[in-house]
């Protein structure tokens, strides 16, 4: 298994925005809005994980990538399988997410990674892109997340993949994404930070 990564080919890169947050807090929504406004590329660390898991288990990879309830049937098994892969190679999904979109990553100066979940994800990007890095935490109340369809699932919502980044991370920006929060004002401030 190749564990090397050539960051030299991405010398054009100006910003890498890493988004973190609980399920149904709005990470993908915020990532998509930022990508639209900045003409940035969206990367999902879970995408190569889900596609490889689907291939190995002969299930529908496109459905796993969607926001449908289909992936909830496989979430626990995907988490377990992903942990085994990460244990052997902590940066495997960071590298694969970039490699899968290499052509766009090679030309786009702004990357938005919508789903960092572990210290090792941050360490990978900090190692290769320390000057370009912005760490953004997306937060929403339990009530807001429940209104968006979140239901607490044992061994998922209390697992390392959901909880590891709850502490010991210095965030560049905390985006409060409840329905009562001023979304546009926060988005403007975040974009200004990215463009500075």
C-alpha positions as MATLAB code, in Angstrom:
seq = 'XXXXXXXXXXXXXXXXXXXXXXXXXXXXXXXXXXXXXXXXXXXXXXXXXXXXXXXXXXXXXXXXXXXXXXXXXXXXXXXXXXXXXXXXXXXXXXXXXXXXXXXXXXXXXXXXXXXXXXXXXXXXXXXXXXXXXXXXXXXXXXXXXXXXXXXXXXXXXXXXXXXXXXXXXXXXXXXXXXXXXXXXXXXXXXXXXXXX';
ca = [
       0.000    0.000    0.000;
       1.388    3.379   -1.038;
       1.471    5.797    1.870;
       3.511    8.583    0.252;
       2.032   11.912   -0.729;
       3.561   14.487   -3.075;
       2.364   17.876   -1.873;
       4.715   19.690   -4.289;
       2.238   19.374   -7.141;
      -0.212   21.512   -5.145;
       2.045   24.552   -4.694;
      -0.740   26.724   -6.202;
      -2.947   26.024   -3.172;
      -4.028   29.128   -1.234;
      -6.424   27.701    1.377;
      -7.525   24.349    2.759;
     -10.661   24.636    4.879;
     -11.347   21.667    7.142;
     -14.950   21.401    8.375;
     -15.816   19.421   11.500;
     -19.051   18.884   13.384;
     -21.652   16.425   14.580;
     -24.086   14.605   12.328;
     -26.864   16.892   11.001;
     -25.070   20.079   12.097;
     -24.882   21.268    8.473;
     -21.243   20.616    7.471;
     -22.123   19.621    3.912;
     -24.559   22.510    3.481;
     -21.976   25.056    4.644;
     -19.298   23.373    2.522;
     -21.510   23.582   -0.567;
     -22.341   27.256    0.072;
     -18.649   28.088    0.513;
     -17.708   26.139   -2.615;
     -20.312   28.056   -4.650;
     -19.200   31.453   -3.404;
     -15.466   30.750   -3.711;
     -15.416   28.421   -6.749;
     -13.649   25.951   -4.471;
     -13.414   22.188   -4.762;
     -15.292   20.051   -2.228;
     -13.562   16.993   -0.822;
     -15.149   14.351    1.395;
     -12.894   11.964    3.308;
     -15.864    9.634    3.634;
     -16.276    9.348   -0.150;
     -13.380    6.934   -0.840;
     -14.271    5.056    2.353;
     -17.896    4.584    1.279;
     -17.069    3.657   -2.317;
     -14.496    1.047   -1.303;
     -16.794   -0.336    1.402;
     -19.612   -0.594   -1.166;
     -17.341   -2.343   -3.685;
     -16.141   -4.896   -1.116;
     -19.656   -5.598    0.168;
     -21.377   -5.393   -3.230;
     -23.824   -2.680   -2.214;
     -24.851    0.601   -3.842;
     -22.007    3.127   -3.486;
     -24.045    6.019   -4.923;
     -26.714    5.506   -2.269;
     -24.044    5.422    0.451;
     -22.840    8.823   -0.800;
     -26.326   10.335   -0.759;
     -28.135   11.828    2.218;
     -30.686    9.004    2.095;
     -31.368    6.691    5.018;
     -29.717    3.842    3.038;
     -26.285    4.538    4.549;
     -27.686    4.301    8.089;
     -28.156    0.559    7.487;
     -24.386    0.226    7.033;
     -22.991    3.060    9.175;
     -21.785    0.926   12.130;
     -20.074   -1.575    9.835;
     -18.532    1.236    7.757;
     -17.180    2.901   10.895;
     -15.638   -0.388   12.085;
     -14.113   -1.118    8.665;
     -12.852    2.468    8.335;
     -11.233    2.286   11.788;
      -9.374   -0.872   10.752;
      -8.099    0.825    7.589;
      -7.067    3.968    9.512;
      -5.320    1.896   12.170;
      -3.103    0.426    9.448;
      -2.652    3.785    7.649;
      -3.971    6.907    9.471;
      -3.925    9.191    6.410;
      -5.355    6.729    3.869;
      -8.687    8.521    3.335;
      -7.093   11.990    3.219;
      -4.808   10.862    0.395;
      -7.539    8.966   -1.449;
      -9.961   11.919   -1.322;
      -7.327   14.123   -2.986;
      -6.243   11.433   -5.464;
      -9.860   10.809   -6.539;
     -10.171   14.459   -7.588;
      -6.548   14.980   -8.542;
      -7.273   16.919  -11.734;
      -9.440   19.478   -9.899;
      -7.113   19.559   -6.881;
      -4.161   20.252   -9.192;
      -5.743   23.453  -10.511;
      -8.098   24.749   -7.809;
      -6.528   27.113   -5.238;
      -9.158   26.464   -2.534;
     -10.088   23.069   -1.103;
     -12.949   22.510    1.331;
     -12.842   19.201    3.212;
     -16.353   18.682    4.562;
     -15.907   15.881    7.040;
     -12.782   15.714    9.151;
     -13.344   13.488   12.162;
     -10.004   12.710   13.769;
      -6.785   14.298   14.956;
      -4.955   12.310   12.257;
      -7.030   14.082    9.566;
      -5.903   17.459   10.906;
      -2.302   16.223   11.272;
      -2.181   15.154    7.615;
      -3.257   18.552    6.307;
      -1.152   20.392    8.902;
       1.907   18.414    7.786;
       1.507   19.157    4.074;
      -0.359   22.503    4.023;
       0.391   24.282    7.327;
       0.246   27.841    5.956;
      -2.972   27.295    3.995;
      -4.987   25.646    6.763;
      -8.222   26.911    8.358;
     -10.026   24.724   10.901;
     -13.788   25.362   11.056;
     -16.104   23.791   13.608;
     -19.808   23.715   12.706;
     -22.065   23.571   15.753;
     -25.819   23.123   16.151;
     -27.943   22.310   19.184;
     -29.338   18.830   19.745;
     -32.826   20.234   19.148;
     -31.792   21.741   15.796;
     -30.115   18.518   14.734;
     -33.188   16.501   15.742;
     -35.351   18.840   13.654;
     -33.053   17.971   10.732;
     -33.631   14.256   11.261;
     -30.860   13.310   13.679;
     -31.590   10.450   16.068;
     -28.985    9.359   18.618;
     -27.514    6.023   17.557;
     -25.415    4.075   20.097;
     -21.942    3.080   18.857;
     -22.192    5.812   16.212;
     -22.875    9.120   17.956;
     -20.761    8.159   20.956;
     -17.928    6.683   18.871;
     -14.491    8.143   18.210;
     -15.520    9.101   14.674;
     -18.143   11.485   16.086;
     -16.502   12.621   19.316;
     -12.717   12.787   18.991;
     -12.612   16.407   17.800;
     -14.959   17.641   20.536;
     -11.928   18.825   22.495;
      -8.234   19.679   22.207;
      -8.572   21.480   18.874;
      -7.970   25.195   18.369;
     -10.548   26.176   15.754;
      -9.907   29.089   13.401;
     -13.670   29.747   13.219;
     -16.737   28.355   14.978;
     -19.881   28.499   12.823;
     -23.064   28.393   14.897;
     -25.621   26.787   12.589;
     -28.927   26.830   14.463;
     -31.992   28.155   12.665;
     -31.981   31.240   14.909;
     -28.335   32.137   14.127;
     -27.375   34.741   11.549;
     -26.162   32.432    8.792;
     -25.290   35.091    6.201;
     -23.275   37.247    8.609;
     -21.208   34.255    9.705;
     -20.753   33.160    6.101;
     -19.491   36.645    5.179;
     -17.003   36.643    8.078;
     -15.764   33.156    7.194;
     -15.307   34.074    3.522;
     -13.361   37.177    4.530;
     -11.097   35.009    6.678;
     -10.570   32.559    3.795;
      -9.751   35.357    1.366;
      -7.377   37.203    3.713;
];
